[in-house]
Amino acid sequence: MSKTSRPVKTNAARLLDRLGLPYELLTVPVDESDLSAVTVAGRLGADPACVFKTLVARGDRTGILMACIPAAAELDLKALAAASGNKHVEMVHLKEVFPLTGYIRGGCSPLAAKKAYPVFVDGSAAQHEHIYVSAGQRGVQLRLAPAVLQQAAHAELAPLCRTQA
């Protein structure tokens, strides 16, 4: 469970500080058996459409890239490939996430990874005044404007989610 004290500054928060960009750092209790973004949204008292999970993928042309999509959404790999200039994109294996990014499952941030990978954010983010993304540690979230995330991560907005039939 999370402490009620102030959240510890993460590398992602330090990056935003260095850039002089506004954000709020929030903590939620962590349940190791359920690290889903939908659960995090519930603990934040936020609409799951405003809570974005960060997924790590590999493109056949560009290599590693990150995709941020709403908590309850499913990534459309073809859409990510098109947005990123790849013919084919696949998810990286979970065991590769930490060596590539420095982040663990349930705490992967689109900001301040080991390397500056290309970041793509689902276009639905622009519909919200604020969104939440992982601060790089389980149970720690950044609340920020979508434009702040775009600026800090040099992210591109694109349609990335499968449409529900």
DAPE-V841584 format. One record per pair of residues at least 6 apart in sequence whose ideal C-beta (glycine too) atoms are under 7 Angstrom apart, sorted by sequence separation. I is the first residue (numbers start at 1). GAP is how many residues later the second one is. If there is no record, write none. Layout:
# DAPE-V841584
i=I gap=GAP
i=I gap=GAP
This chain:
# DAPE-V841584
i=41 gap=6
i=58 gap=6
i=59 gap=6
i=69 gap=6
i=81 gap=6
i=97 gap=6
i=98 gap=6
i=103 gap=6
i=125 gap=6
i=135 gap=6
i=149 gap=6
i=16 gap=7
i=41 gap=7
i=44 gap=7
i=81 gap=7
i=101 gap=7
i=134 gap=7
i=135 gap=7
i=150 gap=7
i=31 gap=8
i=56 gap=8
i=57 gap=8
i=67 gap=8
i=81 gap=8
i=92 gap=8
i=97 gap=8
i=133 gap=8
i=80 gap=9
i=110 gap=9
i=132 gap=9
i=133 gap=9
i=13 gap=10
i=38 gap=10
i=41 gap=10
i=56 gap=10
i=57 gap=10
i=103 gap=10
i=132 gap=10
i=40 gap=11
i=55 gap=11
i=94 gap=11
i=97 gap=11
i=102 gap=11
i=132 gap=11
i=13 gap=12
i=28 gap=12
i=54 gap=12
i=55 gap=12
i=77 gap=12
i=101 gap=12
i=102 gap=12
i=67 gap=13
i=77 gap=13
i=101 gap=13
i=130 gap=13
i=131 gap=13
i=29 gap=14
i=37 gap=14
i=54 gap=14
i=55 gap=14
i=100 gap=14
i=130 gap=14
i=28 gap=15
i=130 gap=15
i=131 gap=15
i=28 gap=16
i=37 gap=16
i=52 gap=16
i=53 gap=16
i=129 gap=16
i=133 gap=16
i=52 gap=17
i=7 gap=18
i=26 gap=18
i=52 gap=18
i=53 gap=18
i=128 gap=18
i=131 gap=18
i=7 gap=19
i=51 gap=19
i=65 gap=19
i=7 gap=20
i=51 gap=20
i=55 gap=20
i=126 gap=20
i=49 gap=21
i=125 gap=21
i=48 gap=22
i=59 gap=22
i=62 gap=22
i=48 gap=23
i=57 gap=23
i=62 gap=23
i=110 gap=23
i=48 gap=24
i=61 gap=24
i=62 gap=24
i=109 gap=24
i=112 gap=24
i=2 gap=25
i=59 gap=25
i=61 gap=25
i=109 gap=25
i=2 gap=26
i=60 gap=26
i=61 gap=26
i=108 gap=26
i=109 gap=26
i=2 gap=27
i=59 gap=27
i=60 gap=27
i=107 gap=27
i=109 gap=27
i=1 gap=28
i=2 gap=28
i=60 gap=28
i=121 gap=28
i=1 gap=29
i=107 gap=29
i=121 gap=29
i=41 gap=30
i=59 gap=30
i=107 gap=30
i=58 gap=31
i=107 gap=31
i=126 gap=31
i=57 gap=32
i=58 gap=32
i=106 gap=32
i=125 gap=32
i=38 gap=33
i=57 gap=33
i=103 gap=33
i=37 gap=34
i=38 gap=34
i=57 gap=34
i=58 gap=34
i=84 gap=34
i=119 gap=34
i=121 gap=34
i=123 gap=34
i=57 gap=35
i=119 gap=35
i=120 gap=35
i=123 gap=35
i=55 gap=36
i=56 gap=36
i=64 gap=36
i=84 gap=36
i=119 gap=36
i=120 gap=36
i=121 gap=36
i=123 gap=36
i=83 gap=37
i=122 gap=37
i=120 gap=38
i=122 gap=38
i=110 gap=39
i=122 gap=39
i=80 gap=40
i=120 gap=40
i=56 gap=41
i=111 gap=41
i=68 gap=42
i=111 gap=42
i=110 gap=43
i=56 gap=44
i=66 gap=44
i=56 gap=45
i=110 gap=45
i=73 gap=49
i=66 gap=51
i=68 gap=51
i=56 gap=52
i=65 gap=52
i=70 gap=52
i=64 gap=53
i=65 gap=53
i=66 gap=53
i=67 gap=53
i=68 gap=53
i=69 gap=53
i=54 gap=54
i=68 gap=54
i=70 gap=54
i=54 gap=55
i=65 gap=55
i=54 gap=56
i=62 gap=56
i=68 gap=65
i=35 gap=70
i=35 gap=71
i=52 gap=73
i=83 gap=73
i=49 gap=75
i=83 gap=75
i=83 gap=77
i=50 gap=78
i=52 gap=79
i=54 gap=79
i=50 gap=80
i=52 gap=80
i=54 gap=80
i=79 gap=80
i=80 gap=80
i=50 gap=81
i=51 gap=81
i=52 gap=81
i=79 gap=81
i=50 gap=82
i=76 gap=84
i=75 gap=85
i=76 gap=85
i=46 gap=86
i=75 gap=86
i=76 gap=86
i=74 gap=87
i=44 gap=88
i=73 gap=88
i=74 gap=88
i=69 gap=91
i=70 gap=91
i=69 gap=92
i=67 gap=93
i=15 gap=96
i=12 gap=97
i=15 gap=97
i=44 gap=97
i=12 gap=99
i=12 gap=100
i=11 gap=101
i=40 gap=101
i=35 gap=103
i=30 gap=108
i=30 gap=109
i=25 gap=110
i=29 gap=110
i=28 gap=111
i=27 gap=112
i=27 gap=113
i=28 gap=113
i=25 gap=115
i=26 gap=115
i=25 gap=117
i=26 gap=117
i=23 gap=119
i=24 gap=119
i=23 gap=120
i=23 gap=121
i=13 gap=122
i=22 gap=122
i=12 gap=123
i=12 gap=124
i=10 gap=125
i=11 gap=125
i=23 gap=125
i=10 gap=126
i=22 gap=126
i=10 gap=127
i=21 gap=127
i=13 gap=129
i=10 gap=130
i=12 gap=130
i=21 gap=130
i=21 gap=131
i=7 gap=133
i=19 gap=133
i=16 gap=136
i=2 gap=137
i=15 gap=137
